[in-house]
């Protein structure tokens, strides 16, 4: 298989970012025990790794002795919300936050969603939010949602917007597997492969990719569709309804859902077989879409509808640079499947973008660490 030569050397060691001296703050970053992580927890784990040696992970639970021992060696704690692996943990976040507060540790919350959360989840998070020393938001839209909530009136004004990184980074080598090889055979047979990376769920409008594929098929293009990810668990009938729609559109036998892929090397081997990635979000592109960033670093064009607000990406240099270099192609915010299909065909025939992923990611993580440190 041909290597993605434009993006080699993108791996970053923990020494590249977060170089520290002993005067800098040390952190405990809360994570879950999940083996398959959501995007929010992936960020939390990466943040701890990038800030090493002055940050380390700690699994959230009821081990109070272990928590107090861990807190004794740090200056601050970091929560990221919402974490899918904590969905059933109703008390533990508050207990951990209270322990940190009683031990006079700074409490940093990185909030990735707010209004989109079920009200019961917001209720569970409120004690933690009230105890927070600083709040970082994944996008200006989330900051505005929180500012409009009652809890915001009595909460710290020490707030900031933090740029969200991609869910993964291009590896030094690819690791082809059965899934990428199956897609490669489709491409060799002449198929145009469109895809989407990330979890599949209704609020993401993942099914719009099916409509785009159906439009391309109606124009006479032999098209295949790959969803690099899996369905969000616990949502009734999502998978059944998804495949039923694919059958109704006449593309049921053209759809591949990879499920969970364990390594970046295998993921990017799958990405190598995609001709164009497609995203059509109800709110347009926002800065918290780490999956779009990851696709944008793959060397394949990404078609996505533009943000609703002009300042949505103002704080996120990597998103802006990917758009400037045509790695990400913006269409109208209210674009339909036909407009997306037009953009796919245009990008498919354009020259592949060249982005120095290693340099860009090092710059991005430096920005992230600076915001988390200083708010």
Secondary structure, 3 states (H helix, E strand, C coil): CCCCHHHCCCCCCCCCCCCCCCCCCCEEEEECCCCCCCHHHHHHHHHHHHCCCCEEEEECCCCHHHHHHHHCCCCEEEEEECCHHHCCCCCHHHHHHHHHHHCCCEEEEEECCCCCCCHHHHHHHHHHHHHCCEEEECCHHHHHHHHCCHHHHHCCCCEEECCCCCCCCCCCCCCCCHHHHHHHHHHHCCCEEEEEECCECHHHCCCHHHHHHHHHHHCCCCEEEEEECCECCCCCCHHHHHHHHHHHCCCHHHEEECCCCCCHHHHHHHHCCCCEEEECCCCCCCCCCHHHHHHHCCCCEEEEECCCCCCCCCCCHHHHHHHHCCCEEEECCCCCHHHHHHHHHHHHCCCCCCCCHHHHHHHHHHHHHHHHHHC
